[in-house]
Amino acid sequence: MLVAVVIGVVAGLIVSRIDFGEAIREVTLPLRHDDIIRQQAQEKDLDPALIAAVIYAESRFQDQTSNAGARGLMQVTPATARAIAQKSGGVTFRTEDLSDPDINIRYGTYHLRELLDIYDGNMIAALAAYNAGSGNVDSWGGPTLQAADIEFPETRAYIDTVLEKREEYRDNYAEDLGL
């Protein structure tokens, strides 16, 4: 009887540690909508860990609206979303659509893919443009932009966060992200 109790206690401790570890990970490195992330990564030839890292940097996976009016998980502005809707098939766009994770991630990844194409695959330039706008990136060097050329400290910090979190998502959620 005592052996059974000890085994039960040990098993409970192991389970609680796993649950505790997962709970900590969920707070410090959340991941939601991994099915949408995987789908959009495949459709747009993007790294799913990069998408998750951008969502983390933009919203920590919380649906919200910024002071600048950017909305949803990937913080897409209504103007950007309208342009994407027209380019991607002429769909009628409504601002409240950006609260839908599927639409928001679809538009955010479309924009990210477009920026990577514009800046010849330069991830630093694409992420800087996602954060600070293409006009700023063009004035800082466009496709040849290096992190040291970025004039906004908050944009440099944003890029550092995205790149760091990209590695953390790869390390912690490889299976969930289909890596």
Number of C-alpha atoms within 10 A of each C-alpha: 6 7 8 9 10 11 12 12 12 12 12 12 12 12 12 12 12 12 12 12 12 14 13 12 13 12 11 10 19 19 21 16 14 17 13 17 28 20 18 22 23 13 12 14 11 19 19 27 29 22 25 32 29 29 25 22 22 24 18 20 21 16 17 18 17 13 7 8 13 20 25 27 29 31 28 25 20 18 12 13 25 18 14 20 17 12 11 11 8 11 11 8 15 11 14 10 15 28 18 14 20 18 16 22 27 23 25 27 25 22 20 23 18 16 23 21 14 15 23 14 14 18 19 23 30 28 25 27 22 24 20 17 14 19 10 17 25 15 12 19 14 21 20 14 20 15 15 9 13 20 13 12 10 13 18 19 13 20 24 16 15 22 19 13 21 20 14 16 22 20 12 14 19 13 9 18 23 17 12
